[in-house]
Amino acid sequence: MPWLDEAAEVWSSVLRPFRHTGAANYLDRALPGALFESLGQQPAAGAPIVVVTSAGWTVGENFDMNRVREFSTGVMGVRMSMSGTAGLLSQQSFFFPRVLEHDPITVTLWKDTASARAFAYGPGVHKVQMQRQNEQGLADRTSFTRCRVVRSEGTWHGRPLHTGGGDALPAA
């Protein structure tokens, strides 16, 4: 990864999924499905978590790019609404080469499960967008994975973010 030479800081972690729903196309592009056969234990109360969400579309003769645009506009709205959310430490979205060939993901780092749940299921833009997806089917498939941070090292925004050996992430 040649771009790492230009990185100002790096944070890396080992994650263990403890909750997963939905389907993605990373294991089999022709038959998207669940990503994990077994899940780990939930983290202790107050422990940091990483949430990975994905959305994907079946590209074929009836493919409607407007659905992708509508869904993506909703994602941008959700991400903008996250600024200042209690417990949110970081948020990123990633698109892979050849854009819709593999489902794009959003990755969020939270100080704990309670903070992530309050944002995801509480009132606000995210709840509205989940309802739109359920009613209008803007994406053909979505997935949601919560991961326990098993071990990490490095810095984020200039601060150490070590979670191994009982160290906690800094408060948001």
C-alpha positions in Angstrom: 0.0 0.0 0.0 2.2 2.8 -1.3 -0.2 5.5 0.1 0.8 4.5 3.7 4.1 6.3 3.2 2.2 9.5 3.1 0.0 8.8 6.2 0.3 11.3 9.0 -0.8 8.7 11.5 -2.0 5.1 11.5 -4.4 3.2 13.8 -4.8 -0.6 13.3 -6.8 -3.1 15.2 -7.8 -6.8 15.4 -11.6 -7.0 15.3 -13.9 -9.9 16.4 -17.5 -9.7 15.1 -20.2 -10.3 17.7 -23.3 -9.4 15.8 -24.0 -9.7 12.1 -27.1 -9.4 10.0 -27.8 -9.1 6.3 -25.8 -10.0 3.2 -22.8 -8.7 1.2 -21.0 -9.9 -1.9 -17.4 -10.2 -0.6 -17.3 -14.0 -0.3 -19.3 -14.8 -3.4 -20.2 -12.1 -5.9 -22.9 -14.3 -7.6 -24.6 -15.3 -4.4 -24.2 -12.6 -1.7 -24.8 -13.8 1.8 -23.9 -13.7 5.4 -20.2 -13.0 6.1 -19.7 -14.9 9.3 -20.6 -18.4 10.4 -19.7 -17.9 14.0 -19.7 -14.8 16.2 -17.7 -13.9 19.3 -18.9 -12.8 22.6 -20.2 -9.3 23.1 -17.7 -6.9 24.6 -17.9 -5.8 28.2 -20.0 -2.7 29.0 -18.1 0.4 28.1 -15.7 -1.3 25.8 -15.1 0.2 22.3 -16.7 -1.3 19.2 -16.4 -0.9 15.5 -19.5 -1.0 13.3 -19.2 -2.0 9.6 -22.2 -1.5 7.3 -22.5 -2.3 3.6 -25.0 -1.8 0.8 -25.0 -3.4 -2.6 -26.9 -3.6 -5.8 -27.4 -6.3 -8.5 -26.0 -4.8 -11.6 -27.8 -6.1 -14.7 -30.2 -5.1 -17.5 -32.8 -3.6 -15.1 -30.2 -1.8 -13.0 -31.4 1.7 -11.9 -28.6 4.0 -11.0 -31.1 6.4 -9.5 -31.6 4.0 -6.6 -27.9 4.1 -5.9 -27.9 7.9 -6.0 -30.9 8.0 -3.6 -29.3 5.6 -1.2 -25.9 7.4 -1.4 -27.5 10.8 -0.8 -29.1 9.3 2.3 -25.8 7.9 3.5 -24.2 11.4 3.1 -27.1 12.9 5.2 -26.5 10.3 7.9 -22.8 10.9 8.0 -23.3 14.7 8.2 -25.8 14.2 11.0 -23.2 12.2 13.0 -21.0 15.3 13.7 -20.9 15.7 17.5 -22.7 12.5 18.2 -21.9 11.4 21.8 -19.6 8.4 21.8 -18.6 8.5 18.1 -14.8 8.5 17.7 -14.5 8.1 13.9 -16.5 7.6 10.7 -15.3 6.7 7.2 -16.9 5.4 4.0 -14.9 3.2 1.5 -15.5 2.4 -2.2 -13.5 -0.3 -3.8 -12.0 -0.3 -7.3 -14.7 -0.7 -10.0 -17.1 0.9 -7.5 -20.3 -1.3 -7.5 -18.5 -4.6 -8.2 -18.0 -5.0 -4.4 -20.4 -3.5 -1.8 -19.2 -0.2 -0.4 -18.8 0.0 3.4 -19.1 2.6 6.1 -16.9 2.0 9.2 -17.6 3.8 12.5 -15.6 3.5 15.8 -17.6 4.0 19.0 -16.6 4.4 22.6 -19.1 1.6 23.5 -22.1 -0.4 22.3 -24.6 1.9 24.1 -23.4 4.9 22.1 -23.7 3.1 18.8 -27.2 1.8 19.6 -28.4 5.2 20.8 -27.4 6.7 17.5 -28.6 3.8 15.2 -32.0 3.3 16.8 -32.8 6.7 18.3 -34.5 9.5 16.6 -32.8 11.3 13.7 -31.6 11.0 10.2 -30.3 7.4 10.5 -33.7 6.1 11.7 -35.4 7.9 8.8 -33.0 6.4 6.2 -33.5 2.9 7.7 -37.2 3.3 7.2 -36.7 4.5 3.6 -34.6 1.5 2.9 -37.2 -0.8 4.4 -40.1 0.8 2.5 -38.4 1.6 -0.9 -35.6 -0.9 -1.2 -33.1 1.6 -2.4 -30.3 -1.1 -2.1 -30.7 -4.7 -3.1 -28.8 -5.9 0.0 -27.4 -4.4 3.2 -25.3 -5.8 6.1 -24.5 -4.6 9.5 -21.7 -6.0 11.7 -20.7 -5.0 15.2 -17.1 -5.9 16.2 -15.3 -6.0 19.5 -11.9 -4.4 19.4 -9.6 -7.3 20.5 -6.3 -5.3 20.2 -5.2 -2.1 18.6 -2.3 0.2 18.3 -1.4 3.6 16.9 -2.9 7.1 17.1 -6.1 8.8 16.0 -6.2 12.6 15.9 -2.8 12.6 17.6 -3.9 10.6 20.6 -3.0 7.0 21.4 -5.8 4.6 20.8 -4.6 1.4 22.5 -7.2 -1.1 23.5 -5.1 -4.1 24.3 -4.2 -4.9 27.9 -7.2 -3.1 29.3 -6.5 0.4 28.0 -9.6 2.3 27.0 -10.1 4.5 24.0 -10.2 8.2 24.8 -13.6 9.8 25.5 -15.2 11.5 22.5 
